Amino acid sequence: MIGSQNESAVSETIAITLIVALTVVLAAIVAVYALGMATTIPTSRNIALSVGQVDADTVTLVYHGGPDADSLVTLNITWPSGTPQTVNGPKIGDTFSAINPPAGVANITSGRDRIIIVGYFTNNVQQVVLDTFV
């Protein structure tokens, strides 16, 4: 029995070391991926707008400001007809309206009309700030 030794413990130690190393490497890969994604998420801007249908032919939008009002550069309003209206440098309390002319160009109905408003902010940030039906 001088020549026979049990070396199974060495095999188990190497296996455990490899499993721990593999776990550490996988955890590092997941952490780098997750932290890298978190830095690319843009912060959303917060402004307040209200839209209402005054009568069967008129939709009115009012800009109320908000925490990010100072960084707002432009509002792009898409009326129900699909016609865009660009408002540069809107001020708090500004009111904008779409009125159906006789030809019906604004396409405002007494039913549900979709209004989409995109805000353009400083640092080339743009965001849909309101997408609603009136």
N, C-alpha and C positions, 0 to 999 in steps of 0.2 A: 503494500500500500504506500510505499514511499513515493512512487511515481504518479499516483492518481490524486488530483486536487479538483475540487468543485469550483469552476469558474463561472457559474451561472450568475452570480452577483454582479460581475463586471458587465455582462450583457444587459442586465436590467438597469444598471446605472447609466449606461450609454443611451439606452432607449428613453429613459426619463429625461435625460439632458437634451436629447434631440426634440422630444415633444415640447419641453419648456421653451426651447429656442424657437421652434416653429410657432408656438403661441405668441411669443413676444414679437416676432416678425409680422404675423398677421394683425396683431393689435396695432402695431406701428403703421401698417398700410391703411387700415381702417381709419385711424386717427388723422393721418395726413389727408386722406380723401375727404373726411367729414369737415375738418378745419379749413381745407381749401375751398369747399363749397360755401361755407358760412361767410367767407369774405366777399364772395361774388353776388350775394343777395342784395339787391338795391333796397334802400329804405323808401317806404311809400310816403307820399306827400299828403297833407290833410288840409283841404279847403272846404268851405260850405257853399252849396248852391241849392236853390229851390226852383222847381219848375211847376207851373200850373197852367191849366187850360182855362182862360178867362171866359171864352164863349166858344161856340162851335167853329169859329174861324180864326181864333187867336190863341197862341201859346206864348207865355211870358216866362223868362228866366231872370232870377235875381241872384247876384253874387254877394255873399255875406262875409267873405274874408276867411279867417281861420289861422291856425298856428303857422302855416307855411305861406301866408299871403304875401310876405315880403319877397319870397323867391319866385313867385308866379310872374312870368313874362307875358304869356299869351294864352288865350282860351280859343279853342277851335270848336265851334258849335255846329253839329250836323243836324239840320232840321229834318222833319219827316220826309220831305221830298228828296233828301240826299244832298241838298245844296249846303255846302259849308259856309260858315260865317267866321271870319277871323277877327278877334278882338285883341289888339295890342295894349298892354298895360292896363288891364281892367282895375277899376277902383271899387272899394267896398260900397255897396249900395247901387251899383250900376244895374240897370234893367235892360234886357234885350227881348225883342218880340219878333215872332213870325206871324204875319197876318196873311190870310188867304186873299190874294187879289182876285178880281173877277175871273181870271184865267185858271185859278187854282194851282199856281206854281208852287206854293209852299206845301201843298198836299195835306193840309190839316183837315181832319175829319172830326165828327162828333164822337168817334170811337176811340180806340187806343192808338196813339201816335208815338213812335219811338224817337227819343232825343238822345244823342250821344255827345258828350262834352269831353274833350281831351285838353288837359292842362300842360303847357310847356313851361318848365321851370329852369332856373339857372343850372349850370353844369351839364347842359344837354340832357336833362331828364325830362321825359314825357310820360304821362300817365292818364289813363281814362279816369276822370274824376266823377263822372256821372253817366250812367247808361240806364235809362228808365223809359217807361211808357206813361203818357198822360192822356 
